[in-house]
Amino acid sequence: MHHHGHLWTGPKVRFDNEALRRPPHPEPPPAGSGPELIQRYREVAAEFSAVDLSR
């Protein structure tokens, strides 16, 4: 098993948006997905290339 553990020392609000540092899944959520999932996918897809969460 291989594990990387990192301590987050920033604000919780930025931690909660950590997913924006990852590229969106290549396929959008399937039809019938909940509106929260669809909105989150759209947000990540739109902001991924411009967000600055490296700190």
N, C-alpha and C positions, 0 to 999 in steps of 0.2 A: 504494500500500500504506500502511496505517496501523498503527502499532505503539505499544503502551504498555509500557515496561519499568520494573519496580520492583524495588528491592533489598530482599530479606527480611533483616531484622536480628534476628528473634526466634529462639527455639529451634526445632530441626528437628522436634520432635514436634508443635508447633503448626502448622508449615508442612505437615506430612503430613496434618493435619486441615483444611486450607484448604478442601477441597471442602464442608465443613459450612457454609461461608458462602454457598453458592449454593443456590438452591431445587432440590428434587429434580425430576427429569424428570416431566412430567405423567402418563406411562404407566409402570407398573412393568416390570421386565425380562420378556421373553417367556418362555413356558413352556419348560422345558428349559435355562434359563440355569444357569450354575454356582452352587453354594451361596454362594461368596464374593461374587458380584455381587448376588445376592438379599439377603444379609445387609447388604451395604454400602448398598443402596437403602433397606432398612428403617431402618438407622441414620440415614441422612441425612434421610429423611422424618420420623422421630420427633424428631430433634434440631435441625433447621434453624431452627425458630422460636424456640428457647430458647438456642441456643449463643452464646457471646460470644467471637468470634475477631477482633474489630475491632482488636485491638492486636497 
